[in-house]
Amino acid sequence: MTRVVLLGASPGPDTSPTGLKLAALPGEPSVAERLRSQLTSLDPRPATIASGDVATALRSLADVADSATESLLIIPENSVVHDELIYQITKTKRGALGLIAKEPRPETTTEEAQEDSVPIDEADPEIGGNRLEGLPVRARAGKSRVVSVGTARHAVTKPNAVLLGPLHLSARNAPVLAQTCRELAAMADTFGEDDDLVQLIVFGLVRGGVSVGIRGRRDLFYRRVTTQEEANEAGAEMAGMDEDRARLNNAVKGADGFFTTYFVSTYSRFIARWAARRGLTPNQVTLISIALGVAAAACFATGDRPWMVLGGVLIYFAFVFDCVDGQVARYARKFGVLGAWLDATFDRFKEYVVFAGLAVGWVVSGNGDDIWILALAALGLQSVRHLLDFSFGVANRRKPPAQLPTLPLDAPDDRDLRQALVRRKVERSQGVRGLLKMWTRAGRFRAVHWARKMIVFPIGERFAAIAITAALFDARITFLTLVIWGSVAAAYTLTGRLMRSLV
């Protein structure tokens, strides 16, 4: 469950959405009615923080955070937003995540850009005077997180973004939020009338050392509305966007391997949508994948070339449906402990039963039984890799998040914070951390990115290797490929994890 907090109007003129209708949407719901209905599945009784006085609002939010035992979603009540965007924000694995919009870069010539551009290390902090979507531009967003936030009395270096509204925090950050809000409430008289409540909250969190991640709207819709004209525009714009297509695209994992990305996910998402719309559950799709895997093993067990080719085709589609079951779960939002267990367990089952089928086929073809040594080597190597993956994942989840530099709330600008971040960056660029960071930066090149994805020999590449080598060659070549490539992958991942364990 997620604890939902609806924020009233930010400090300044009352912008309550009462009565604002979304005429372009079915039933012409009001902004408030629609948002509450969207959030019912998360929290049937959301907390509502009245706008009125900013100090009172902050203390009320602190009280909510004090009693929270689950993650928090803080969102202005005058929000017009796609369901899918709410879903993605609340499913984040980050400790804190905010929806942002970056200020468009001005269209200038190269010479003008050189004259006007001041390196951020040399820039002076400023009180952001520009506005974007009705909000003052007083936040500095980097590539993955909010670097700094200012207010009407607190300067920020080169502000380039606004915090649009939805802010998600994990349960571990709830105590930090409570303390931050009380400290902000005590200095409420230093804020300006145009300071936005969400940006004030993030201002306090960032200065308190919380890493607030960022995401944009991408192909989804979000907007705050304060007038009926804005509500009409928002409703029409949102109705014209294909939320289902965005939801389908987001059902595909973004960190898949090369083979999965280019030879499976290009079309498997459409199978997933077809299956979901016909009521198929992820577990049922998993059973189809298992059946195809067992059928492939049976084909390999014959040892005959036509059946080996058919087995290669079947193991490929067994992997396709292995991807489809997860995509159905994410598209239809049907998750369960049983499904996760089945998926993880029977991935291994399909792989190992295919090993057995290949070995049996080699033996029945009269090639001798020494193939079992290679089969057991492949099975043992893969089992050890899975054990290492699991144990490292468990250990890594226990690792506390890295602490960011802090800055007193009453500091007039973010100079000290930025200097501390620079020192932190220098420290983290030395020794083992430096090597890891350099290797991470190398991933910006597509060839290196995909090479890193492939060298770890993920399940997509393993199933592709089995399908291709079994169909074109024989079981010995298949097992040699699995053992050699798997050994390289094990050495690479073990080295990386040992290095990460030392930092």
C-alpha positions as CSV (number, residue, x, y, z in Angstrom):
1,M,0.0,0.0,0.0
2,T,0.9,3.6,-0.5
3,R,-0.1,6.5,1.8
4,V,-1.5,9.3,-0.4
5,V,-1.2,12.9,0.6
6,L,-3.3,15.4,-1.4
7,L,-1.9,19.0,-1.2
8,G,-4.2,21.9,-1.4
9,A,-3.1,25.1,-3.3
10,S,0.5,26.1,-2.8
11,P,1.2,29.3,-1.0
12,G,-0.2,32.3,-2.8
13,P,-3.6,32.7,-4.5
14,D,-6.2,30.0,-3.9
15,T,-6.1,27.6,-6.8
16,S,-8.6,25.0,-5.5
17,P,-9.9,22.9,-8.4
18,T,-13.4,22.6,-6.9
19,G,-15.8,22.8,-9.8
20,L,-13.3,22.6,-12.6
21,K,-14.6,20.1,-15.1
22,L,-12.7,17.9,-17.6
23,A,-15.2,18.3,-20.4
24,A,-13.1,16.3,-22.9
25,L,-13.2,13.1,-20.8
26,P,-16.1,10.7,-20.5
27,G,-18.6,11.8,-17.8
28,E,-17.0,15.2,-17.5
29,P,-15.6,14.6,-14.1
30,S,-14.2,17.4,-11.9
31,V,-10.4,17.5,-11.5
32,A,-10.7,16.6,-7.8
33,E,-13.1,13.7,-8.4
34,R,-11.0,12.2,-11.1
35,L,-7.8,12.4,-9.2
36,R,-9.4,10.8,-6.1
37,S,-10.8,8.0,-8.1
38,Q,-7.4,7.4,-9.7
39,L,-5.8,7.1,-6.2
40,T,-8.4,4.9,-4.6
41,S,-6.5,1.7,-5.3
42,L,-3.5,3.1,-3.6
43,D,-5.2,4.7,-0.6
44,P,-9.0,4.7,-0.2
45,R,-8.7,7.5,2.4
46,P,-6.0,9.8,1.4
47,A,-4.8,12.5,3.7
48,T,-5.7,16.1,2.6
49,I,-3.4,19.0,3.5
50,A,-5.3,22.3,3.3
51,S,-3.4,25.2,1.7
52,G,-4.1,28.2,3.9
53,D,-0.9,28.8,5.9
54,V,2.3,27.2,4.7
55,A,3.6,26.6,8.2
56,T,0.3,24.8,9.1
57,A,0.5,22.7,5.9
58,L,4.1,21.7,6.6
59,R,3.3,20.6,10.2
60,S,0.3,18.6,9.0
61,L,2.4,16.9,6.4
62,A,5.0,16.1,9.2
63,D,2.2,14.5,11.3
64,V,1.2,12.3,8.3
65,A,4.9,11.3,7.7
66,D,5.3,10.5,11.4
67,S,2.5,7.9,11.3
68,A,3.4,6.5,7.8
69,T,4.4,2.8,7.7
70,E,4.5,2.6,3.9
71,S,5.7,4.7,1.1
72,L,4.2,8.2,0.5
73,L,2.8,9.8,-2.6
74,I,2.5,13.5,-2.3
75,I,0.5,15.1,-5.1
76,P,-1.3,18.5,-5.6
77,E,-5.1,18.0,-5.7
78,N,-5.3,20.2,-8.9
79,S,-3.4,17.6,-10.9
80,V,-4.6,16.2,-14.2
81,V,-2.5,13.1,-14.8
82,H,-2.5,9.7,-16.6
83,D,-3.1,6.6,-14.5
84,E,0.1,5.1,-16.0
85,L,2.2,7.9,-14.8
86,I,0.9,7.6,-11.3
87,Y,1.7,3.8,-11.5
88,Q,5.2,4.3,-12.7
89,I,6.1,6.9,-10.1
90,T,4.7,4.8,-7.2
91,K,6.6,1.7,-8.5
92,T,10.0,3.3,-8.4
93,K,12.8,1.6,-6.5
94,R,14.4,4.9,-5.6
95,G,14.1,6.2,-2.1
96,A,12.7,9.5,-3.4
97,L,11.4,10.4,-6.9
98,G,9.9,13.6,-8.2
99,L,8.3,14.5,-11.5
100,I,10.1,17.4,-13.2
101,A,10.0,19.6,-16.3
102,K,13.3,21.1,-17.5
103,E,13.4,24.6,-18.9
104,P,13.8,24.5,-22.7
105,R,17.2,25.6,-23.9
106,P,17.0,29.0,-25.7
107,E,17.6,28.8,-29.4
108,T,20.9,30.7,-30.0
109,T,23.7,30.6,-32.4
110,T,27.0,28.9,-31.5
111,E,28.7,32.3,-30.9
112,E,25.9,33.5,-28.7
113,A,25.9,30.3,-26.7
114,Q,29.6,30.6,-26.1
115,E,29.3,34.2,-24.9
116,D,26.3,33.6,-22.7
117,S,27.3,30.2,-21.3
118,V,29.0,30.3,-18.0
119,P,30.4,27.0,-16.6
120,I,28.4,25.9,-13.6
121,D,31.6,25.9,-11.4
122,E,32.0,29.6,-12.1
123,A,28.3,30.6,-12.0
124,D,26.9,32.7,-9.2
125,P,23.7,31.4,-7.4
126,E,20.6,33.3,-8.3
127,I,16.9,33.6,-7.3
128,G,15.2,32.0,-10.3
129,G,13.0,34.6,-12.0
130,N,11.7,32.5,-14.9
131,R,8.5,30.6,-14.8
132,L,7.6,27.2,-16.3
133,E,4.0,25.9,-16.3
134,G,3.1,28.5,-13.7
135,L,5.9,27.5,-11.3
136,P,9.1,29.5,-10.5
137,V,12.2,27.9,-12.0
138,R,14.2,27.4,-8.8
139,A,15.6,23.8,-9.1
140,R,18.8,22.5,-10.6
141,A,18.3,19.0,-12.0
142,G,21.2,16.8,-13.1
143,K,21.1,13.6,-15.1
144,S,19.4,11.5,-12.5
145,R,18.6,13.5,-9.5
146,V,17.8,17.0,-8.1
147,V,21.1,18.7,-7.3
148,S,19.8,21.8,-5.6
149,V,16.6,23.7,-5.0
150,G,16.1,27.4,-4.1
151,T,13.2,29.6,-2.9
152,A,12.3,33.2,-3.1
153,R,15.0,33.8,-0.4
154,H,17.5,31.0,-1.2
155,A,19.6,31.2,-4.4
156,V,20.5,28.2,-6.5
157,T,23.2,27.8,-9.1
158,K,21.9,27.8,-12.7
159,P,18.3,26.7,-12.0
160,N,16.9,24.8,-15.0
161,A,13.8,22.9,-13.8
162,V,10.6,22.8,-11.8
163,L,9.1,20.1,-9.6
164,L,5.8,19.5,-11.2
165,G,4.0,17.9,-8.3
166,P,4.0,14.1,-7.7
167,L,6.7,13.2,-5.2
168,H,7.2,9.6,-4.0
169,L,9.1,8.7,-0.9
170,S,10.0,5.3,0.5
171,A,9.0,4.4,4.1
172,R,12.7,4.8,5.2
173,N,12.6,8.5,4.2
174,A,9.3,9.3,6.0
175,P,11.1,10.2,9.3
176,V,13.4,12.5,7.3
177,L,10.4,14.1,5.7
178,A,8.7,14.7,9.1
179,Q,11.8,16.4,10.5
180,T,12.4,18.4,7.4
181,C,8.8,19.7,7.3
182,R,8.9,20.8,10.9
183,E,12.2,22.7,10.3
184,L,10.7,24.3,7.2
185,A,7.6,25.3,9.2
186,A,9.7,27.1,11.7
187,M,11.2,29.3,9.0
188,A,8.0,29.7,6.9
189,D,8.2,33.5,7.2
190,T,11.4,33.4,5.0
191,F,9.6,32.0,2.0
192,G,7.9,34.0,-0.7
193,E,4.3,34.1,-1.8
194,D,5.1,32.3,-5.1
195,D,7.1,29.5,-3.5
196,D,5.5,26.2,-4.3
197,L,4.8,23.7,-1.5
198,V,6.2,20.7,-3.4
199,Q,9.4,22.6,-4.3
200,L,9.8,23.7,-0.6
201,I,9.6,20.0,0.5
202,V,12.2,19.0,-2.0
203,F,14.3,22.0,-1.0
204,G,14.4,20.6,2.5
205,L,15.0,17.0,1.5
206,V,17.9,17.8,-0.8
207,R,19.5,20.0,1.8
208,G,19.0,17.2,4.3
209,G,21.1,14.8,2.2
210,V,18.2,12.9,0.6
211,S,18.9,11.8,-3.0
212,V,15.7,12.8,-4.9
213,G,15.6,11.1,-8.3
214,I,13.9,12.7,-11.3
215,R,11.8,11.6,-14.2
216,G,10.0,13.5,-16.9
217,R,6.6,12.9,-18.4
218,R,7.9,11.4,-21.6
219,D,4.9,10.0,-23.5
220,L,2.4,10.6,-20.6
221,F,0.5,13.6,-19.4
222,Y,0.7,15.7,-16.2
223,R,-0.4,19.2,-15.6
224,R,-1.7,21.4,-12.7
225,V,-4.8,23.4,-13.6
226,T,-6.1,26.5,-11.8
227,T,-8.8,27.8,-14.2
228,Q,-11.5,26.2,-16.3
229,E,-9.7,27.2,-19.4
230,E,-6.6,25.3,-18.3
231,A,-8.8,22.3,-17.4
232,N,-10.3,22.3,-20.8
233,E,-6.9,22.5,-22.5
234,A,-5.5,19.7,-20.2
235,G,-8.5,17.4,-20.8
236,A,-8.3,17.8,-24.6
237,E,-4.5,17.3,-24.7
238,M,-4.7,14.3,-22.5
239,A,-7.6,12.7,-24.4
240,G,-5.5,13.1,-27.6
241,M,-2.6,11.0,-26.2
242,D,-2.4,7.2,-26.5
243,E,-2.0,6.2,-22.9
244,D,-2.5,2.5,-23.8
245,R,0.5,2.6,-26.1
246,A,2.6,4.2,-23.5
247,R,1.5,1.6,-21.0
248,L,2.3,-1.2,-23.4
249,N,5.8,0.2,-24.1
250,N,6.4,0.5,-20.4
251,A,5.5,-3.1,-19.9
252,V,8.8,-4.0,-21.5
253,K,11.8,-3.9,-19.2
254,G,14.2,-1.1,-20.2
255,A,17.4,-3.0,-19.1
256,D,17.1,-6.1,-21.2
257,G,19.9,-7.7,-23.1
258,F,20.7,-7.2,-26.8
259,F,18.9,-10.3,-28.1
260,T,15.8,-9.7,-26.0
261,T,15.7,-6.0,-27.0
262,Y,16.0,-6.5,-30.8
263,F,14.7,-10.0,-31.4
264,V,11.9,-10.5,-28.9
265,S,10.6,-7.3,-27.3
266,T,10.0,-5.6,-30.7
267,Y,6.8,-7.7,-31.0
268,S,6.3,-9.7,-27.8
269,R,4.6,-6.6,-26.2
270,F,1.8,-7.0,-28.7
271,I,1.3,-10.7,-27.8
272,A,1.2,-9.5,-24.2
273,R,-1.6,-7.0,-24.9
274,W,-3.5,-9.6,-26.9
275,A,-3.2,-12.1,-24.0
276,A,-4.1,-9.6,-21.3
277,R,-7.2,-8.4,-23.2
278,R,-8.4,-12.0,-23.4
279,G,-8.1,-12.6,-19.7
280,L,-4.9,-14.7,-19.8
281,T,-3.0,-14.4,-16.5
282,P,0.8,-14.2,-16.3
283,N,0.9,-17.7,-14.6
284,Q,-1.0,-19.1,-17.6
285,V,1.5,-17.6,-20.0
286,T,4.3,-19.0,-17.8
287,L,2.8,-22.5,-18.3
288,I,2.8,-22.0,-22.1
289,S,6.5,-21.2,-21.8
290,I,7.2,-24.2,-19.7
291,A,5.3,-26.5,-22.2
292,L,7.3,-25.1,-25.1
293,G,10.6,-25.6,-23.2
294,V,9.7,-29.3,-22.4
295,A,8.6,-29.8,-26.1
296,A,12.0,-28.4,-27.2
297,A,13.8,-30.8,-24.9
298,A,11.8,-33.7,-26.3
299,C,12.8,-32.7,-29.8
300,F,16.5,-32.4,-28.9
301,A,16.3,-35.8,-27.3
302,T,15.6,-37.5,-30.7
303,G,19.1,-36.5,-32.0
304,D,17.7,-36.2,-35.5
305,R,18.5,-33.0,-37.5
306,P,14.9,-32.0,-38.4
307,W,13.8,-32.4,-34.8
308,M,16.9,-30.5,-33.6
309,V,15.9,-27.6,-35.8
310,L,12.4,-27.7,-34.5
311,G,13.7,-27.8,-31.0
312,G,15.7,-24.6,-31.7
313,V,12.5,-22.9,-32.9
314,L,10.6,-24.1,-29.8
315,I,13.2,-23.0,-27.3
316,Y,13.2,-19.6,-28.9
317,F,9.4,-19.3,-28.5
318,A,9.7,-20.6,-25.0
319,F,11.8,-17.6,-24.2
320,V,9.4,-15.3,-26.1
321,F,6.6,-16.4,-23.8
322,D,8.9,-16.2,-20.8
323,C,9.2,-12.5,-21.7
324,V,5.5,-12.2,-22.4
325,D,4.4,-13.4,-18.9
326,G,6.3,-10.5,-17.3
327,Q,4.9,-8.0,-19.8
328,V,1.4,-9.3,-19.2
329,A,1.9,-8.8,-15.5
330,R,3.2,-5.2,-16.0
331,Y,0.6,-4.3,-18.6
332,A,-2.4,-5.8,-16.7
333,R,-0.8,-5.0,-13.3
334,K,-1.3,-8.5,-12.1
335,F,1.5,-9.3,-9.7
336,G,1.7,-12.1,-7.2
337,V,4.2,-14.0,-5.1
338,L,3.3,-17.3,-6.8
339,G,3.9,-15.8,-10.2
340,A,7.3,-14.4,-9.3
341,W,8.3,-17.7,-7.8
342,L,7.0,-19.7,-10.8
343,D,8.8,-17.4,-13.3
344,A,12.2,-17.6,-11.5
345,T,12.0,-21.3,-10.8
346,F,10.8,-22.5,-14.1
347,D,13.3,-20.4,-16.1
348,R,15.9,-22.7,-14.5
349,F,13.8,-25.8,-15.1
350,K,13.4,-25.1,-18.8
351,E,17.1,-24.5,-19.2
352,Y,18.1,-27.6,-17.4
353,V,15.5,-29.9,-19.0
354,V,16.9,-28.7,-22.4
355,F,20.4,-29.6,-21.2
356,A,19.1,-33.1,-20.5
357,G,17.3,-33.4,-23.8
358,L,20.5,-32.3,-25.7
359,A,22.6,-34.9,-23.8
360,V,20.1,-37.7,-24.4
361,G,19.9,-36.8,-28.1
362,W,23.7,-37.0,-28.4
363,V,23.7,-40.4,-26.7
364,V,20.9,-42.0,-28.8
365,S,22.6,-40.8,-31.9
366,G,25.5,-43.2,-31.1
367,N,28.0,-40.5,-30.1
368,G,28.9,-41.9,-26.7
369,D,28.0,-40.8,-23.2
370,D,30.9,-38.5,-22.5
371,I,28.6,-35.6,-23.3
372,W,27.2,-35.9,-19.8
373,I,30.4,-34.4,-18.5
374,L,29.8,-31.2,-20.6
375,A,26.2,-31.2,-19.7
376,L,26.9,-31.4,-15.9
377,A,29.6,-28.7,-16.3
378,A,27.1,-26.3,-18.0
379,L,24.5,-27.1,-15.4
380,G,26.9,-26.6,-12.5
381,L,28.3,-23.4,-13.9
382,Q,24.9,-21.9,-14.4
383,S,23.7,-23.0,-10.9
384,V,26.7,-21.3,-9.3
385,R,26.1,-18.1,-11.3
386,H,22.5,-18.0,-10.2
387,L,23.5,-18.6,-6.6
388,L,26.0,-15.7,-6.8
389,D,23.5,-13.5,-8.4
390,F,20.9,-14.2,-5.7
391,S,23.3,-13.8,-2.8
392,F,24.8,-10.6,-4.1
393,G,21.3,-9.1,-4.7
394,V,20.3,-9.9,-1.1
395,A,23.6,-8.4,0.3
396,N,23.2,-5.3,-1.9
397,R,19.7,-4.6,-0.7
398,R,21.0,-4.5,2.8
399,K,23.6,-1.9,1.9
400,P,22.5,1.6,3.1
401,P,22.2,4.3,0.5
402,A,25.2,6.6,0.0
403,Q,24.9,9.7,2.1
404,L,24.9,13.0,0.2
405,P,26.3,16.3,1.5
406,T,23.9,18.4,3.6
407,L,23.4,22.1,3.9
408,P,21.6,24.1,6.6
409,L,18.2,25.3,5.6
410,D,19.0,28.8,6.5
411,A,22.1,29.0,4.2
412,P,21.3,31.8,1.7
413,D,22.6,29.9,-1.4
414,D,23.9,26.5,-2.5
415,R,27.6,27.3,-2.9
416,D,28.7,25.1,0.0
417,L,26.5,22.3,-1.1
418,R,27.9,22.4,-4.7
419,Q,31.5,22.5,-3.4
420,A,30.8,19.5,-1.2
421,L,29.4,17.7,-4.1
422,V,32.5,18.5,-6.2
423,R,34.7,17.2,-3.4
424,R,32.6,14.0,-3.2
425,K,32.9,13.5,-6.9
426,V,36.7,13.8,-6.7
427,E,36.9,11.4,-3.8
428,R,34.6,8.9,-5.7
429,S,36.8,9.2,-8.8
430,Q,39.8,7.6,-7.1
431,G,40.9,4.0,-6.7
432,V,38.4,1.3,-7.2
433,R,35.5,3.7,-7.4
434,G,37.3,5.6,-10.2
435,L,37.7,2.4,-12.2
436,L,34.0,1.5,-11.8
437,K,33.0,5.1,-12.7
438,M,35.2,5.1,-15.8
439,W,33.6,1.8,-16.9
440,T,30.2,3.2,-16.3
441,R,30.9,6.2,-18.4
442,A,32.1,4.0,-21.2
443,G,28.6,2.7,-21.4
444,R,27.6,5.9,-23.1
445,F,29.0,4.4,-26.3
446,R,26.4,2.0,-27.8
447,A,29.0,-0.6,-28.8
448,V,30.3,-0.8,-25.3
449,H,26.8,-0.7,-23.8
450,W,25.6,-3.7,-25.7
451,A,29.0,-5.5,-25.3
452,R,28.5,-5.2,-21.5
453,K,25.0,-6.5,-21.8
454,M,26.1,-9.5,-23.8
455,I,29.2,-10.5,-21.9
456,V,27.2,-11.3,-18.8
457,F,25.4,-14.0,-20.9
458,P,21.9,-13.2,-19.8
459,I,19.0,-15.6,-20.3
460,G,18.1,-14.2,-23.7
461,E,21.6,-14.8,-25.1
462,R,21.7,-18.2,-23.5
463,F,18.5,-19.4,-25.1
464,A,19.6,-17.9,-28.4
465,A,22.9,-19.7,-28.2
466,I,21.1,-23.0,-27.4
467,A,18.7,-22.5,-30.3
468,I,21.2,-21.5,-32.9
469,T,24.0,-24.0,-32.1
470,A,21.6,-26.9,-31.6
471,A,19.8,-26.3,-34.9
472,L,23.0,-25.7,-36.9
473,F,25.6,-27.9,-35.2
474,D,25.2,-30.4,-32.4
475,A,24.9,-30.8,-28.6
476,R,28.7,-30.8,-28.1
477,I,29.0,-27.4,-29.7
478,T,26.1,-26.1,-27.7
479,F,27.6,-27.2,-24.4
480,L,31.0,-25.9,-25.3
481,T,29.4,-22.5,-26.1
482,L,27.5,-22.5,-22.8
483,V,30.6,-23.5,-20.7
484,I,33.1,-21.1,-22.4
485,W,30.8,-18.1,-22.6
486,G,29.4,-18.8,-19.2
487,S,32.9,-19.0,-17.7
488,V,33.8,-15.6,-19.2
489,A,30.5,-14.1,-17.9
490,A,31.1,-15.6,-14.4
491,A,34.7,-14.1,-14.3
492,Y,33.4,-10.7,-15.4
493,T,30.5,-10.5,-13.0
494,L,32.4,-11.9,-10.1
495,T,35.2,-9.3,-10.6
496,G,32.7,-6.5,-10.9
497,R,30.9,-7.6,-7.7
498,L,34.1,-8.0,-5.7
499,M,35.1,-4.4,-6.7
500,R,31.7,-3.1,-5.8
501,S,31.8,-4.8,-2.5
502,L,35.0,-3.0,-1.6
503,V,33.6,0.6,-2.1
